[in-house]
């Protein structure tokens, strides 16, 4: 079975990547690398912002905003192995179903 990495932007909105893995362990490693990259980007921003933003209240607001902006996580989902695009329903929506035909009389 193949695995595909999906990024959850803001922890909610799924974005499909073109990253496919043969092993779940490889996909989980990529997920960890994604998490580490976002943590490093946040730490670098925080270091610069702490010295450049003068008012504590402004710094706190900017930090909260930046934290939400970089609150992206990855998750590994099974991939059927075809090249079909995986359609991900928006949260709260039911997947579209085709109505069944009434039985013939």
N, C-alpha and C positions, 0 to 999 in steps of 0.2 A: 504494500500500500504506500502511496506517496502522500506527503504532507505539504501543506502550503501555509505560508506565514501571512496572517492578516493583522493589520495594524488598527487598533481602536483609537481613533483620534479623540482626544479629550476623555478617553475611557469609555466612549459611547459609540461613536460613528465608525462602523467597520469600513476599511479601505483594503481591497484585495491587492496584494503585491504579486509580482511574477516570480517570486522565490519559491521553488518547489524542491522538496527534499525526499530522498529515498528512505531515510531513517528518521524516526521521531526524535532521537537524540540530537541529530544534526539541526533539526528545526528548533528544538529547545535551546541549543547553543546560540543560534541566530537570535532567538527571542531575548536571551540574556544579554547578548551583545547590543541589541537595540536598547534595552533598559539601561545598560551601562553608558551608552552614548548620550542618551537623554539626561542621565544624572550628571555626567561630566559637563554637558552644555549648560545645565542649570547652575552648577557650582561655579563655572567660569563667569556666567552672567552675574551671579550673586556677588562674587568677589569684586567685579567692576562696579556694580550698582551700589554696593555698600560704601564705596569711597566717593562716588560721584553724586549721589542723591543726598541733599543736605537735610531735609526735614524727615524725621523718623516716620511720620504718618504717610508721607508720599512713598517712602521706601517700603513700608509695610504693604501698601496698596499695590505698588509695582511688583513686589515679590509674590503676592497672591495671584496677580494677573499672569505673571511669567510661569508660576507653578501650574496654573490651569492650562496655559498655552503649551507647556511641555509635558502634560499629563497623558502622553501617548503610551500605550502598552501594546505589546504584540501577543498574539495567541496562535497556536498551531491547530489547524483543522485538517481532517482527512480530505484527500483529493482523490477523486475517482480514477484519475489517470488519463482522462480525455482532455482535449484542449478546449472544451466548452467553458465559457465564462461562468463562474459561480455567481449567482444573483443572491445578494444578501438583503433580506427584508429590513426595512427601517424598524427601529425598536417600537413596539406597540402595534405594528401592523401584522395582520394575518397573511400568510402566503396565499397568493392567488390560486384558486382552484377552478377547474373547469366544471361546469354543471353537468351532471350526468343526465343522459337521455332517459325519458320515462320508458318503462317497459312496454313492449309492443303487445297489443291486445288481440 
